[in-house]
């Protein structure tokens, strides 16, 4: 039999039946897929223990002799049950195997061996169910090998109900027996300098360690493999983008006119990031830049200046936003900022699915003819019927709301257009490096002067019920001063709340029934004595688009005092007169969501107030999130807190770049140093060898570990 390689098909390695089961259970196709399915932990076989003193519920290892075997038909299911009675001379117990009667051929009376498993009890008698065992020819041999066997770690694999850990181990062991050379992605000098194992040794020791202390070095080596291959793939993708030819977009009179009319000085960060983008737009390759900044830090201003620069050459810009409300808000904001001189020239145009058919056709025609140099829209921009005369810049607002396929669909409507991705959700450095490693990242930290700030408080109504009344009194006081308020709820109607209505960032958020929906909060305020004469309206995602826009515009004009809404107001809504944000059941939201919602107030000259209403018990994760948000207004600090509280699995979300499925052992938080070292080395390697012709192991590892689907996703990023 020829040795197995990582790209060997599983049906050739373990047989068609097992291969099909592995494919159904885990989506595995090749030997590399199986060997990349690492143990999630290692069990100890436990101390060699006499049968008469075995502790129930613990892992044990015993040396014993088979005394008898018997089989019987299982009740209520197909197959036989094999029961084996063993003895160590002082006591007896049974071994039970379901559907594995074939083991009776091995476990003949008189055979001796080492048996290991978790002690159970059935009808007052001790038993091991599906134990591991190793049979020997004689008792002396059994006892001589028992000590070494006892110390050998037992790998426990991620499993399913149909394919348990022991079956994974059996398949892995079968593959390891015939495993050939393993491509090493790490340059030899780098591997030695980092004191890492060669690739084949690392794979063998992570799956079949002889001693417990072999596991950690193997895992460290494989974590570096993951980090290095991932960073190399991301950096290679950045190189691919830089091989494309971009149309230079030098600035013209539009940007000069705009800057001259600005009623304020740009912040230092706005200037720095703006200069970087301006240079990108006249570069040889398409810009691929992520701009992250606090709520209200001026990302829209930076993006609009980029649009004006592109417009000088007749190029169009498309800004895609996640909601109708935000798209309409962007259009109004951009039109206002352009002013009466520039707005007619650039003709900013709204294109959304909720527009009346005639308006939508008119907007689409403006885009296709090149009249509209700025087109703002939602997913309607992705429609096949939406075309552009010369799409030069794609701006994606709130990148975490869009998948790479959607971004690529929009990007494909131009010829290598520049891409600017905006996010008001600060991204921890290690996450940015891991998920957006092919993008150039710019950060706006400085805030415009004159912002009065936001005071945040937790209202723990579970412990202090009287505070609930005080929340509404405080809102009424702000309205009496001429200000406006948001009330945000976790559902539209709590009486009909479904899993889809509840924010899904936190698993524990959906454990209990939602109490407050928009419907319930509006009903409460309608009958509240403090709210007589206060104008209250509702807003949620299931309202018709024109109705949502009408409500939002009325609120912006000051015709509504209190807006009761879902998270549809989370991003981009700009009402300078809004001073107060009440978030009901705040523990049902994630840290970044709470921070985004809080950013809707304190945007003008009016100091902001955020009241986080919660019934969550103190010291629970849900309460800790809420208190973390109240403790600081620094979104970058909160991003790190969020990472610690939730772990990178949730923070990465679905990992729109497609790389999350590649993270097996690597942990974004714990392995930040490894990721940094890997990126620096990958940059060095690719700079010297862009095609990786001198690094076949790395090239093979990228092909094997970063699937074609993932590479396609990376390309679209």
N, C-alpha and C positions, 0 to 999 in steps of 0.2 A: 504494500500500500504506500503510495507517495505521501510525503509529509504534508500536513495541512498548512495553508497560508491563511492570512486574515480574510482574503477574499474568496476562500473556498466556500462553496454552498453548503448549508447545514445538512441538506438531505444526503450529500455525499459523505458527511462526517459522522452523523448520528443516526442516519436512516430516515426514510421518508415520513414514517408515522410520528417520530419524536420531533422532527423538523416542522411538521405541520402544527403540532401542538405548541411548539415554541413560537411559531409565527402568529398563531391565534392569540396566545397569552401575552406576548411581549413585542410582536412585530419584528422578530428577528429573522434574518435571511442568511447571513453569512457567519462564519466562525468568528470574525471580528466582532459582530453584534453580540454573540454569546459571551465572548471573553471580555467585552466591555460592560457586561452586566455584573458589576462587582458585588461582593458580599456586603450586606449592610451592617453586619456585626459578626463577631466570632464568639462561639460558645465554648466553654471548657467542659471536658468530659467529667470533670469532678474527681474527687479522691477515690482511690480504690477502697470500696466499703463492703463489709460483710453484709449479706442479704438481710440477716435478722435485724440490722440496725439502719436500714435504708430510710432516709428522710423523705416523706411524701412531698412532691412538688419541686424537688431539686434535681439538677443534673448529676448523674452518678456514673461511675465506671466500675464494673465488677469482673472478676475472672470466675467462670463457672462452666459446668458441664451440662449438656443437653440430656435430660432424663426421658422425655416423651414428647411426641407431637400428635396433634389431631386436627382434623378439619371438619367444618360444618357449614351448611348453607346459611348465608346471612339473611336476617329477617328484613323484609321490605326493600331489598335491593339485590341486584345481581351479584354473583360472585361468591367465593368461599371465604370463610374466616379461618386463619391458621393460628392455633394456639400451641405454644412451645413451653414446656415446663423445664426450668433450669435449676441447678443446685450448686452451691459452693461447698457443700459438705456439712454446713451448719444450718442452712435454711434453704427454702425453695421459693420461687416466684414464677410468674408466667410472662411470656412475650406474646404480644398480639399483633398480627398482621392482617389488614383488611384487603381482600382482593389480591393477595400475593401468595397463593398456595404453592407456587413454584419454589418458594424458599424451603419447602419441606425436603427437597433433594439435598440441600446443603446441611440443614439442621437435623442430622440424623442422631439418634440416641448414642451417647458415648463421645460425640465430638465436643472438644473443649475450645474455649476462646474468650475473647474480651468483648463484653457487651456494654453499650453506653446509651443512655437516654434519660428522659425525665420520668421520675417515679410517679406512677398513678396508683389509684386504688379502685378495685371493682369487687363489689360484694364482700368487702372485708379483707380481700387478698391483694398483695402488692403485684403490680404489673408494669411492664414497659411497653408502650405502643410504638410500633415502627422504629425500634432501636437500631443504632449503628452496631455492627459487630465485625469482628475479624477472627476467623477460625484458624486454629493451629493444629499441627499434627500431633503434638504431645503437650502435656501440662507444663513441663519445664520450659518449653519454647514459649508457651502462652504467658507464663509469669515473667519470663525474661523480657518479652516485648511489651508487656502491659504498661510498665512505667513510662516508656517512651511514647506509646500510643496515647496514654492518658494526657500527656502534656501537649499533644498535637492539637492546635485549635480547630474547631469545627466551623467552617464558613456557613453563615446563615444568609440566604439570598432573598432579595425582594421576590415575592411569590404571588400566585393567584390561587383561588379555590380549586382550579382544575389542574394547576401545575405547581405543586408545593416545592419548598426549598430543597428537599432531598432529591427530587427529580432533576432540579437544575444542577445540583452538585454532581449527580451521576453523569449528566450530559457533559458538563465541564471536564470532569475527570477523563471521560472517553476522548475528548478533543485534546486534552493536554498530553495524553500518551503518544500522540502522533503529531504534535505541533512542530512545525519546521521553524526556520529563522523568522524573527519578528522585526519589522522595520523600525529603526530607532529614529524618532523625529529630531532628537537633540544632537547638535554638533558635538563630536567627541570631546574636544577641549572644554566646552561649556559643561558637559555632563560630568567630567572629572572634577572640574573646578567647583561644581555645586555638590560634589560627593553623592552622586546619584547612581542607581543601579543601571545596568544595561536593560534594554526593553524586555528581552525574553525572560531574564531573571525576575524582573519586577512583576510580569504577568504570572509566572509560575508561583511566586511567593505570595501574591495577593489572593490567589485561588487555592493554593495547596501549601500553606506554610508548615514547616516541620516544627517550628518553635514560635511562641507568641511574639518574641522580639524581632521576628522577620517581617511582621506585618507593617509596622510604621514606616520603615525605609521604602518598602514597596509602594505603599500608598503615597508617600511624598514624591517618589519618582513619577508615578502615574498622574498625580495632580499637576506636576510640572509639564508633563506631556499634554494634558488637556489645555492648560494655560498657554503653552507655547504654540500648539497647533491652532488654537482659537485666535490668538493674537496675530499669528502669521497669516491666517485666512483673512482676517479683517484688514490688515495692512496691505495684503495682496489686492484686496478689493479696492482699497483706496488708490493703489497704483493703476488698476484697470480704469477707474474714473479719470485719472490724470492722463491716461493715454488718449482720451477722447478730445476732439477739438471743439473749443467753445467759441461762440461769436463774441468778440470783445464788446463790452457795453460801457463806453466812457460816459461820464456825466456831462450834462449840458445845462442850458439855461433854466430848465425846470427845477433842478436841485438848487441852483443859485437863488432863484426867486423864492423858493420855499424857505431856505435857510435864512434869507434876509428878512422874511416876514415872521419868523418865530418870535413869540413874545417872551421867551425865556432862554437862558443859556443851557445847552445840553450838559448833562453830567459827565464827569471824566470817563466813566465806563461807557456811556453812550458814544462819546467821541472815539474812544479806543476801538470799540467793536465796530462802529460805523466805518472807521478808516480801514479796518481789516476787511470788511465786506466790500468796500469800494475797490480795494486792491484785487480781491477775488474776482470781481465782475469784469476786470480787464485782463485777467490771467489767461494762460494758454489752455487750461482745462476747466470744466464746469465746477463751480463752487458747490460744495457739499458740506454745509455748516449748520451746526446746532447752536442756537442761542438760548441760554437759560437765564432766567432772571426773576426776581421777586415779583409778586403781584404789584402792578403800578410802577415798575422800574423803568418803563419806557421802551419795551420790546416793539410795540406797534410803531412807535416813531422810527426806530431803527429799520424796521421792515419797510415802512413807507418811503424812507429816503432811498432804500435799495430799489424800490419800484420806480421812483422818479429818475434814478440813474439809468435804469433799463429803458425807460420811456424815451430818453433822449435819442436813441437810435431807432425809434419806432417799435421797440419790443414791448410785448404785453406781459403783464404779471397776473397770475391766478392765485388767489388766496383762498384756501379751503379751510372751513371751520366746522366743528363737529355738530353744531346745532343751528336751527333756523334763527333762534333768538340772537346767538352770537354773530352769525353772518350779517344779519340786519344791523346789529350794533356796530360791527366793524365798518360797514358801508357808511353809516351816519357819521362815525368818528373820522373816517378817512376823508369824506366829503367836507366836513367841517374844518379839518386840519389843512386841506388843500386851499380852501378859501375860494372866493368868487373869480379869481384870476386863473388858477390852475385847474379847478374842478371841470370847467367846460372843455379844457384842452385834453385832459386825461379821461374824461367821461367815465368815472367809476360806476360800475353796473352790478346789480344784484342778480344772481341766477340760482334759484332754489326750486325744489320740487313742489313747494306749496304755492308758487306764484300762479295766478290765473294763466290759462293757456296762451292768450294773446300777449301778455307781458313777458312770458317766458320765451316765446318765439322772437319777440323784439330783442330781448337781452341776448339770446343765442346768436341772432343775426349781427348784433353789434360786435360780439366776440369774434365771429367768423370773418367779418369784414375788416377787423383791425381797428374799428372806431373806438371801442372800449379798450383803453390801455391798462386799466385795472378792472379785473373781474373778481368779484367776491361771491362765494357760494358755499353750498354744502355738497353732499354726495352727487347732486345734479351736475356738477362740473365733470364728473366721471362718465356721464352718459355718452354713448357713441355719437349722439346727435350734437354734442357740444364740441366745437372745433375752434381753433385759433389761427389767426393769420401769421403771427410770429410770436410764439410763446417763448419768452426769454427768461422768465423767473417763476418758479413755483414756491409759494410760501405755505407751509403747513402749520396751522395754529393748533396748539395742544396736541403734540405728536403722539401721545399715548392713546389718543382716541382713534387713531387710524392704523390699519395694517399696511405692510409694505406693498401688498398688491394694489391697494387703493392709491398709494403714493406713486407707484410705477405707472398705473393707468393714466394719471394726470401728467406725469413727466413725459410719457410717450407721445403726448399731443404737441410736443415741440421737438426741435433738433438739439439734443444735448443741452437742455435749459439748465440754468443755475437752480440750486435748491437751497432754500433757507427754512430750517425747521425751528419752530419756537416752542418753548415750554415754560410755564410758570410754576411747574412742579420741579423744584431743585433736585438734581440727580447726584447722589453720592459719587465721589470720584471713581471708586472701584466699579460701580455699576456703569457709569459712563464709559469707562475703559473697556468693559466687558461687552456691553450691548451695543454701544455706539462707537466702537473703536475705529470704524472706518470714516467717521465724521470728524471734522475739525470742530472743536467745542469752544465757544466763547461764553463768558459769564458777565452779566451786568449785576453788580452788587450794590453800587451806590444808588441811593434813592433821590428823586428830585427834592429840592429844598422846599420848605414850607408845608410839608405834609405833617399834620398834627399828631399822627400816630393813633394806635388802637389799644384800648384797655380791654383785657379779656378776663372773664371770671367764670368759675364753675359754679353752677347752681345745683347743689346735690339734693334734689327734692325728695329722694328716698329717705335721707336722714332728717331733712329739714323741710317738711311739706309746706310750711308757711312761705318759703322762698318762691313758690310757684306764683302766688298772688303778687309778690313783689316784682317778679319779672314783668308782668303785664302792666303794673303801675309804672314801672320804669320806662316801658315803651310809650305809654300815654304821656308821660312827662316830656319825652323827646319830641313827640308829635306836637305837643303844646308849644314847644319852642320854635316850631316851624320846620322841623326836620322830618325825615322819613325813615321807615324801618322795614327790614326783611324778617319774615318768620319762615324758617326752612324745616320741612318735615321729611321723614324717611320714606313716606309712601304717599300715594294720591288719596287712597281711601283705606284706612286701617281696617275697616270692617271687611274689606274684600282684598286685603293685602296678600300678594303672592310673593314667592321668592324673588321674582323679577323686580318687585317694587323696592325691596330692601337693598341698601348698598351692599355690594358683595365683596368689599375689600377685606373684611374680617370674617372668618368662619363663625366666630362666636356671636356675631351680630344677629344672626338669624335664628338663634336657638329659642328665643321667646317671641311671643306674638307682638307685633307692632301696635302701639297704643295710639300714636298720633299720626294721622294722615292730614293732607291739605284740607279735606272735607271736614274732619273733626275740629281742626284748629280754627277754621273759618266759622264753624258753628259756635264754638266757644266765644270767639271775639264778637260775633253778632249779638250775643246776649249779655256781654260783659258791660257792667255799668260804667267802667272807665272809658269805654270805647264808643259812647254815644256821640255821634257827630264826627267820628273818625272814619275816613273812607278806606274800606278794606276790600281788596280784590285778590283773586287767586290766579296762579299760573302753574301749569304743569305740561309735561311733554306730550300728553295725548290730546291736548287742545288743537284745533285747526291752526295752521301756520299764521294766517292773517289775523286770527283772534289773539294768538300769542304776541304777535308783533304790536298789535293795537294796545294791548295791556302794558307791554314793556315801554312803548312810547309815552303812554299816558303817565306811567310811573316816572319816567325821565322828565316829563314836563311838570311834575309836581301835582298832577290831578288825582293821584292815589297816595294815601298816607302810609298804609301798611300793605305790603305785598306778601301773601302767604303762598309759598312755592315749594317745589321739590328742588333737586339739585340742578335743574335746568338753568339756574342762575349762578352755577358754580364758577364759570369762567367768563371773562370778558365783559360782563355787564357793568356799565360805568354810569353811576348816578351820584354826582358829587354831593348832593344834598342828603344822601342816605347816611344816617349816623349810627344806626343800631342794627345788629344782626342777632336774632334769637335762633338758636339751633335746638330743636326739640329732639330728645333721645339722641343726644350727641354721641353717645357710646356706640351707636350703630354705624358711625362713619369712620373712615380711616384718617390717619394723621394728616396726610396731604390734602384730603378732601376738606377737612375742617379748616385747614390753613387757607385753602382756596376760597372757601365760603366767607371766611373772616375778611378776606381781602376785598370783598364787595363794598365795605364801608370804610370811612376815614379817607376817602379819595379826593375830597375837596378841602375846604378850609375848616370843616366841621370835625371835631375829634370823634373817633370811632369808638363804639362800645359793642363788645361781643359777649353774649351770655350763653354759655354752654350748659344746657339743661339736661340732667342725667339722673337716672335712678340706679345706675350701676353701683354695686357694692365697692367700698374702698378696697384697695390693694389688688383688685382684679385687673387683668390685662386691658379690659375695656375702659375701666376708670383711669388706668395709668395713661392711656392714649389721650384721653380728654384733658387730664391734668398737665400732660406734657405740652399740649397746644396752648393752654392758658399760661404756662410758665415762660414762654418765649415767643416773640414775633419773628424771629430769624428763621426763614424757611430753610436755609442751608443747614442750620443746626437741627431743625426738625427732621430733615431728610435723613440725617445720621441716626437720630432717635428712632425714626420709623424703621430703618434698616435693622437696628438692634431689636426692636420689639417684634417685628414680623418675620425677619429673616429674608434672605435674598429671593427665596422662591416666590413670595408674593410680590415683592418689590419689582422683580423682573417681569411679573405678570406672564403674559403669553410669549414674552421675548420676541418682539416683532421681527427682530433680525434673524429669527430661526435658530439661535444658538443655545437656547436653554436646554434643549434635549441633549446637547453635547456635554453639559455639566453633570458628570457622574460623581466624582469625588471632590471636584473643585468647589470651594465655598467662597463666594464673593467677599464676604466680610472677613472670615477667618484667614483667608489666603491672599489678602491684599498685597502682601510683600511678594509672594510668588508671582502674582499677576504682573506686578511692576517689573520684576526681574525678567520675566518671560517677554514682556513687551519690548524692553530695551534690547534684549538679545535678538528678538525677531526683527526689529528695525535694522540692527547691524547686519544680520544675515541677508535680508532682502535688499538692502542698499548695495551690498557687494555682489549679490547673485539674484537679480530680480526674477529670473525664470526658474530658480531652484534646481538648475541642471546639475549643480555640484552638491545638492542636498537631496538625493533620491528618497531617503527615509522620510524626510519632512514632506516632500511632495506626495509620497504614497500615503502618509498618515492623514494629510489634508483630504485626499481623495476618499480614504476609507472612513474617516471620522466625521467629516463635514459632508453630509449627504448631498446629492444633486439638488434636492428640494431646498436644503439649507443654503447651498451656494446660490441658488436662484433668488432666495430671500435676501441674502447678503447683497447680491447684485442690485436688487430693487431698493435697498436701503440707501 
